[in-house]
Amino acid sequence: MNKLQNLIDIDLAFYREKYDDLHGKSDLALSDHYFEFGYEEGRVSHPLAEREPLVLSLGNVNTLEIGPFVTPLLRHEKMKYVDIMPKKGLVERAEKIGLCIDQAIDIDFVSNNGGLDMIEEKFQIVTSSHNLEHQPDLISHLNEVSSLLEDDGKYVMIVPNSTYCFDADLPKSKISEIFNAHRDRRTLHTLGSVIEGSALTTHNDSSVHWSNQERGRYKCLDPERISNAIKAFNSAEGSYIDVHAWQFEPYSLSDILDVLIRLGCIEFRAVSCRGPVYGTFEFTVELYK
C-alpha cells in the first residue's frame, strides 16, 4: 500500500455512491482512484470532509471551542468558549474590520496569551476553526488540548488548506520547524512568520487557486511590504501579532500529526484527516485521545 493511503481517511462506500463514474468499482479500484486522481481533484471522499456535516456530527455534548471570535462553530447549552479577549473586545475588533457581529457570544475563558492552562474543566470535545495554524508552539498547544479532554475525547479541527488560500505562495511547514518552535517554547510569532503573513501572502480566492492559473508562477518580492512587516514587528515590542505560524495541506498535517503521536510527543492515540474539497480552502481533522 502507498504510504499516502495511510494519511487520508476515506469512506469507500460514500465515495462510490457520491460520484456516478465510480459506481461499480471495487474497493481497491476506488482507493487507487482517489489517491491517483481524487485527492488532487478535490473529490469528497468522507462524510465529514466538509464543514457543515462535521459540525452537525458533533452533537450536544460538553464542548469547548477555541477562538470563536464572533462566528462560533457551535451554539448549545453545553458549549463553552475560550478566546484572547472578552466578547466586548472581540465585537469591537470585528466592527473595525467590517465583520457581522450578530453571532457574537459570551466568552467563558479569557486567555490573553492564547494558552489553555487556566481552564480546569474536562470536555468530551474541543473544537476550533482556522485556529491551529496560529499556534506559535504547535506541540504545546496540542498537549494543552489533550489535558482538557476526557479519556475518550477528541479534538475536532477545521484547518486552512494552504494550497488554496492566501498562503498559496508559501512553502508547506516542516516538522523540523515544529520541533524548533517547541524547543524554544514560543509564545509569539517570529519575525519570519510576520514577514510571511504580512508581505508574502496572496489573495484568498480559492476558485483561482483551484484553477491552477497561478500555480508555479514566480512573484517578485515587494520591498515596501517587507519593510512595513519589519516595522510592525519592531513596533510590537514583544506583544503578540496575529499571523499564521504554519502552512498545511491534508497530506502534510496528517503525516506530521501521525509522527508526533508515534514519537510520543503529543498525547493522542490516532488522527483522522480528510482530503481537500474542490472550491474550498479548508479541510477537516480529528485527533483522538
Buried (B, 14 or more C-beta within 10 A) or exposed (E): EEEBEEBBBBBBEBBBEBBEEBEEBEEEEBBBBBBEEBBBBBBBBBBBBBBEEBBEEBEEEBBBBBBBBBBBBBEEEBBBBBBBBEBEEBBEBBEEEEBEBEEBBEBBBBBEEBBBEEBEEEBBBBBBBBBBBBBBBBBBBBBBBBEBBEEEBBBBBBBBBBBBBBBBBBEBBEBEBBBEBBEEEBBBBBEEBBBBBBBBBBEBBBEBBBEEEBEEEEEEEEEEBBEBBBEBBEEEEEEBBEBBBBBBBBBBBBBBBBEBBEEEBBBBEEBBBBBBBBEBBBBBBBBBB
